Amino acid sequence: MIDGDEEDEVIIAIGDVAENENAGGLSHGFDDEDAGHDGKIGEMAREEGLIRSDVFDAQDPFRIHFKDAVNEQHGVTMRQNAPDLINIQIWHGAPGIITTVSSTQIPTLKWAEQAMPRFQKLLRAMVEVESPSDDKAAVDRFGALLADTVCGEAEVKLMPGGKWGKHVICRFGKKKRGGKQVLVLGHGDTVWPMGTLRTMPFREGEGRLWGPGVLDMKGGLCVFLFAMRAARELGLPVPDSVVLQVNSDEEVGSPSSRGLTEENARKSAAVLVLEPGTGLEGKLKTERKGVGGFRVAVTGRASHAGVDFERGASAVLEVARQIERISGWTDLRRGVTVNAGVIGGGTKSNVVAAEAWVEVDFRVRKLVDAARLERKFRALRAVDSRCGIAVTGGLNRPPMVRSAGVRRLFGMAAAAGKEFGMVVEESATGGGSDGNFTAALGVPTLDGLGCVGEGAHAVNESIVLDRVPERIALLAGMLGRLI
Ligand SMILES: [Zn+2]
């Protein structure tokens, strides 16, 4: 868990969102996005739209006006009954007021709002080029679309991905001597098989955009491209060199792109990752668990379950005993989970099974726990000495630890958001991303800078439209701080 200081959280929101129970918690728990397939749309309407420029005073765009009233039911300070007015909610403390927000970022926010039709058009084009990880030709078509989109804005290189699609490197600007490079990480592949568009077409509705990959993470790629366009058109500062790396194989564990990611990260002062924010709050991600997996294969001795039972050694029974043992290595307090997710074995019910296996996913907050688990798995011995055990696998993504560098980056994001009145929050997650690799190298990494929405890997995959401009402005502001 994050060592969150238990300060008051101030949430500025538009419309009557005061009832939102979720927003009240200091949600520093793990929100495991990989387990989030049950995401329901349900209560989303209340959470919409955090910041819009039309709440700002026309005479003085850097001043926000509040007529405060206290919501009796919820004990929060708010302004009521107008969808385009700002509410303030103060959690875990006495009601308070933010009166003035001075901003250099508001022009970016306005720019981003005006750019929304273009944003939607680009995102639609991206979603409609389906790109499942295991379809190389499809992912390459997506890479070509991306390369076309940024040509004229960046120098583009397509890097071979072996059996996977090509990785796309887009270099905005040239690194000068002593200048800084910032790496922005994304992925073009999705978990959705070809043809998903027939049942899940790209569409707009209920204040959202829907479709396969719209949140994870084609929307994030668009947020970045528009942040760079905003910077160029408004003359905002950006680092000498901003490198966007879009991998083709993230959803299958980044087997081909990992080396490239690490090579580019080593040359960079910071890494920004365009995965979606956590939950409908869109919290940034400052801590991710390490992810790995083992396969435990047991060989036993086959025999007739009726005639020759005693001569058999059941691999199924043995694997069951092993599952009991390894499941006991879960330690929730340390953030260690061991999940026996898939099992198989045996041939017929009247045969003592000769073979059985289990596939295990594990998550750790600390690298030392991965090493400890690895030792334990390798040391597994059969309870029935007539059985044999073979263990394969190990750690795939090391944990992204909330280091001083990560905290510093988050501080910059918080300051960038504050300039236009956005409260930026952080979260820890059990899910991994390519940011795990870069953080493990000691390169400050901040994740979750993509869109706000829900349903990644699920049929309700969608992004909240009203929240897009603030994400563009936040990323632009963040880049400006990294010069
Ligand atoms: Zn993703």
Boltz pocket constraint, residues with backbone or C-beta under 6 A from the ligand:
constraints:
  - pocket:
      binder: B
      contacts: [[A, 187], [A, 216], [A, 217], [A, 250], [A, 275]]
      max_distance: 6.0
